[in-house]
Amino acid sequence: MYISQLIRQNRLDEAEQKLWSVLTQQPDQSWALDLMGAIRMRQKRSQEAEALFHKAAALNPKDLEAYRSLGEIYQGLGDNQQAIASYAEVVKLTPADRGANVALATLYQQAGQYGQSVEAAERVPTAARPPELLPVLAADYFGLGDASKVPPLIQRVLRQSSLHRGATLEFATVLARNGYAEDAAHLLQIVRPAKPLAEYLYTLARVREAQGQSAVAQELLAQALKLEPKSYNILLDSARLAERAGHWDSAADLLRRADEVAPDRPEVMTKLVGALLKAHRPEDAVEAAKRLVAAKPDDPESQYIMALALAEDDRSEAAEPIARKLVELRPNDAASLLLLGMVQFNQGDVAGARQSLEHCLAVDPQMTDAHYYLAVLAQREGKVDLARGELESVVQANPNHAAAQSALGIVYLQMGETEKARTALEQATKLAPDVSQNHYQLGLAYTRLGLADRARAEMEQYQKLREIENNQLKYRIPATVTASPGPQGHP
């Protein structure tokens, strides 16, 4: 068709003009809607393309092009469930469709639906299976606990390695992820390029990580990013290793760059909010959470993250109605109950906080943060022994819980156990060096122990941090946050 040729030649304005002349007279022509959708995809106007393909499919339920294109759109957006549904429609109409089955095999494998992935792959005749299907099948067999089927695939990969480097690298990644790091390293030696390539360095980093060489993996990823600074996968893995190392500002920067490359992906925004909160940047976290809610307005997890970011940013009044609606929707969800208890705690609603936190622990006794908040409530009520017991349980379960270490140190000071207070407060300042009160309390402990120089240094650090905190409060721009509508369905 002439219009199709114009699109292939990227003469989009001419093609669009001709299509409008058709659609103005005959708006129910599904082929014209498909071509207009193809134009919108090339223009990266995904929402418009999606609407056009949906309309085409509604007009012609056997429109393969509409379903295939919807699958591509959703796959590009990271919406795997919608992509699966779209490609499944293609397979219903043409069960042996190679492209749709390859896409389904990949999507099912990513979703952990290994049996369905194998079924989709096996609908493609062996001779027609593209090389990229081999690592998908390997991941499926590992996932199904049938590793004996992987060695024959390795032999096929070795035969094709010189022609299909990308599939070989992905296969090496699958091997490394499933405990076969040495086999993966052997594969990489075979396809080692003459000069560094980003894709090779990225895969080598994953193998080195599987071999327990995290520092080497980080350096390899840094080299890969220099070669391909806009690689979504390299950015995500770099962020993950930065998180593991506790480099939260770096992780947040990498995730923001990944978001710029592939905007509005919920999995990236969710991680970004978490990294920003860990980096003590709650205002930025709230802004990222707003975008997450805009992308998935009816998703309870998005609402939860929004409320958590608001609570961490001392906006409990905005967080409270969201948290309440989450508990109404999921009355026995420990995380939602904990969130509501935190918000009520921050608002000074002691009775409400205690009720929510105790309900949380009745659902999940291992929720350490619920024990922490109940301990602080007990401490404020003068029940020091009860607070001590709760806090000691928290830090035993999670020695890196900075707030619990700090609170426990204060309790020890109150009980006159200064050496124990010192140990807890030193751990608290190590874990959260930017919290002024940790340095103040540690300074008190040093004073009681007669360590004057150390006490003076801690008090000086306390004064510096207090000045920074006061300036942040002074210049902070007030922000009005409208609570988003409550969740409408369970995830």
Secondary structure as UniProt FT lines:
FT   HELIX           2..8
FT   TURN            9..10
FT   HELIX           12..25
FT   TURN            27..28
FT   HELIX           30..42
FT   TURN            43..44
FT   HELIX           46..59
FT   TURN            61..62
FT   HELIX           64..77
FT   HELIX           80..93
FT   TURN            95..96
FT   HELIX           98..110
FT   TURN            111..112
FT   HELIX           114..122
FT   HELIX           126..128
FT   TURN            131..132
FT   HELIX           133..143
FT   TURN            144..145
FT   HELIX           147..149
FT   HELIX           150..160
FT   TURN            161..163
FT   HELIX           165..177
FT   TURN            178..179
FT   HELIX           181..190
FT   HELIX           198..210
FT   TURN            211..212
FT   HELIX           214..227
FT   TURN            229..230
FT   HELIX           232..244
FT   TURN            245..246
FT   HELIX           248..261
FT   TURN            263..264
FT   HELIX           266..278
FT   TURN            279..280
FT   HELIX           282..295
FT   TURN            297..298
FT   HELIX           300..312
FT   TURN            313..314
FT   HELIX           316..329
FT   TURN            331..332
FT   HELIX           334..347
FT   HELIX           350..363
FT   TURN            365..366
FT   HELIX           368..380
FT   TURN            381..382
FT   HELIX           384..397
FT   TURN            399..400
FT   HELIX           402..414
FT   TURN            415..416
FT   HELIX           418..431
FT   TURN            433..434
FT   HELIX           436..448
FT   TURN            449..450
FT   HELIX           452..475
//
